[in-house]
Amino acid sequence: GDTATIANRQLKLADIVLALGESRAIKQALDTVEQSLALLREQEDIPSIIDALSMLADLYRAEGNLPQAQSLYLEALQLYGEFGEERKIGRCLLGLVQICLDQGKVERAVYLYGALEARQKASTPMHPAQRTAYDQVAFQTRAQLPEAEFDQALSKGSTATLATLLANSVEEN
């Protein structure tokens, strides 16, 4: 009957599915995380809601539903800003960078990568699966723009506040 623990364990299982890259299990993981999110919303467990939103966004992105993933990343970022969970922001920024790269929005991806890189230096270590994704994004963003354009977009992103990131992301939609 401990719904908070059950919901959090379900999130961990879904995270394992993501780390393993089991595409057949994505739909089941989506259902599980959506159920967990509903339980967490009932309990108003904001840190866990943020985790669930981020994970749900990762799952939708893995499934190819980029608009839904982007919407969930932005909702999680909004909550991060409101409740001071800055150390967890990297997962959302990483997902948004990946979405921009998938959509061919390279300059926007580099801008967001700059924000991610600036925050990642000060945050806790990444999970190995996230570190791999982070390293891939670093390589992709650097390879797709001339150095001067890359440096300019990276610099702008590295100094952007969360409020600016959110405002710019909402304007782009």
HUCOR-V648559 format. One record per backbone hydrogen bond with DSSP energy under -0.5 kcal/mol. NH is the residue of the N-H (numbers start at 1). CO is the residue of the C=O. E is the energy in kcal/mol with one decimal. If there is no record, write none. Layout:
{{NH:CO:E} {NH:CO:E}}
This chain:
{{3:1:-1.7} {6:2:-2.4} {7:3:-2.8} {8:4:-2.1} {9:5:-2.4} {10:6:-2.3} {11:7:-1.7} {12:8:-1.8} {13:9:-2.2} {14:10:-2.3} {15:11:-2.2} {16:12:-1.7} {17:13:-1.9} {18:14:-2.2} {19:15:-2.5} {20:16:-2.4} {21:17:-1.3} {22:17:-1.4} {23:21:-1.4} {25:22:-1.3} {26:23:-1.0} {29:25:-2.5} {30:26:-2.9} {31:27:-2.2} {32:28:-2.4} {33:29:-2.8} {34:30:-2.5} {35:31:-2.1} {36:32:-2.4} {37:33:-3.0} {38:34:-2.0} {39:35:-1.9} {40:36:-2.7} {41:37:-2.5} {42:38:-1.9} {43:39:-1.6} {44:40:-0.6} {44:41:-0.7} {45:40:-2.0} {46:44:-1.5} {49:45:-2.5} {50:46:-2.6} {51:47:-1.9} {52:48:-2.5} {53:49:-2.9} {54:50:-2.4} {55:51:-2.5} {56:52:-2.9} {57:53:-2.3} {58:54:-2.2} {59:55:-2.4} {60:56:-2.6} {61:57:-2.6} {62:58:-2.4} {63:59:-1.8} {64:60:-0.8} {64:61:-0.8} {65:60:-2.5} {66:64:-1.5} {69:65:-2.2} {70:66:-2.9} {71:67:-2.2} {72:68:-2.1} {73:69:-2.6} {74:70:-2.4} {75:71:-2.0} {76:72:-2.5} {77:73:-2.6} {78:74:-2.3} {79:75:-2.0} {80:76:-2.6} {81:77:-2.4} {82:78:-2.2} {83:79:-2.5} {84:80:-0.9} {85:80:-1.4} {88:85:-1.9} {89:86:-1.7} {91:88:-0.7} {92:88:-0.6} {92:89:-0.5} {93:89:-2.2} {94:90:-2.9} {95:91:-2.0} {96:92:-2.5} {97:93:-2.5} {98:94:-2.3} {99:95:-2.2} {100:96:-2.5} {101:97:-2.4} {102:98:-2.4} {103:99:-1.9} {104:101:-1.1} {105:100:-2.7} {106:104:-1.5} {109:105:-2.3} {110:106:-2.5} {111:107:-2.2} {112:108:-2.5} {113:109:-2.4} {114:110:-2.5} {115:111:-1.6} {116:112:-2.5} {117:113:-3.4} {118:114:-2.3} {119:115:-1.8} {120:116:-2.8} {121:117:-1.5} {122:119:-0.7} {123:119:-0.6} {123:120:-0.7} {131:127:-2.6} {132:128:-2.1} {133:129:-1.8} {134:130:-2.8} {135:131:-2.7} {136:132:-2.2} {137:133:-2.5} {138:134:-2.4} {139:135:-2.1} {140:136:-2.8} {141:137:-2.9} {142:138:-1.8} {143:139:-1.7} {144:140:-0.8} {144:141:-0.6} {145:141:-0.5} {150:146:-2.8} {151:147:-2.9} {152:148:-2.1} {153:149:-2.5} {154:150:-2.9} {155:151:-2.3} {156:152:-2.2} {157:153:-2.3} {158:154:-2.3} {159:155:-1.0} {159:156:-0.6} {160:157:-0.9} {165:161:-2.4} {166:162:-2.6} {167:163:-2.5} {168:164:-2.8} {169:165:-2.1} {170:166:-2.4} {171:167:-2.1} {172:168:-1.5} {173:169:-0.8} {173:170:-0.6}}
